[in-house]
Amino acid sequence: MSDRFFGWNTIYGVEGEHSTPYLTRIWFGRLRLHIFHRGDADPDCHDHPWDFWTFPLTSYVEEVATRALFGHYEISRQLVRAFRLHYRPATHIHRVIGRYAGAGFERDEGETGELLTNGRRIITLVWTGKNRQPWAFLKHRDGQWCWTPWREYIFRGGKHAPCEPVEASGLTGNRPQTFMLDELATHAIAGLEWIDRPVTVTGGDYQYDGHLLLSFPKGEGGPIRYVVMDQNRRLFIHNATQCGLAPETTEAA
């Protein structure tokens, strides 16, 4: 049962060869009760569409990706203590590993190292902010880091796809619609126009403030697409309507 203000559902995922319950969500406005039946089975961390506050009723262990130098990330595991309020920005990149199996409260908040988990449920109260960005998975494949939008990752094989370089033909094809900043410097794309100005992007279920970097035609004579960098320095491709521009706009105003 669900509607925009009140409802509940259970998300199922594939764990091994069996479809298993992953997360039961009950929401009342922006207040949610999350019941994790297990940890994240996906191998990659993800960010979120909104800032949020979480108040765990059970301690759990999460894997966190922290931005390092030259577009790389460092991965570590940390304890999230129960009965404490934790703020997480939308740019927080993590995956839930499992319920903490340690005894008592001998560990400090955020302590890393060997953190044992078990298969018991994780229960947490969550208060979400307004949607501010599309969310995605951070992948590390063959020494490269890249972002893949969640629908592409879950439903279109993006989980198993490599971090491919941008094609010089104009970013066409079935690859995920995100790419890495340093790729722009290595490819000459016909019709590319640098814009460099702030923009607010609005999609069907998200809105975020970013920086409009450039435009390019999608194939020869095709529609114009726009490259926007969000607050997490990820690059997304949008159409003119999503960027609040007239469809005929082809260059900086």
Protein Blocks (a to p, Z undefined) as FASTA:
>chain_A
ZZfkbccddddddehjaccdfbdcddehjbccdddfbdcfbfbdcddfbdcddddfbdcd
dddddddeehiacdddddddehiacdddfklccddfbdcfbehjlbcehiacjddddfbd
cdddddddddfbdcdddddeehiacdddfklmmmnopmmpccddddfklopajbdcbdcf
klmmmcccehiacfkpadddddfkbccddddfbdcdehehiacddddddfkopacdddfk
lnopafklcbdZZ
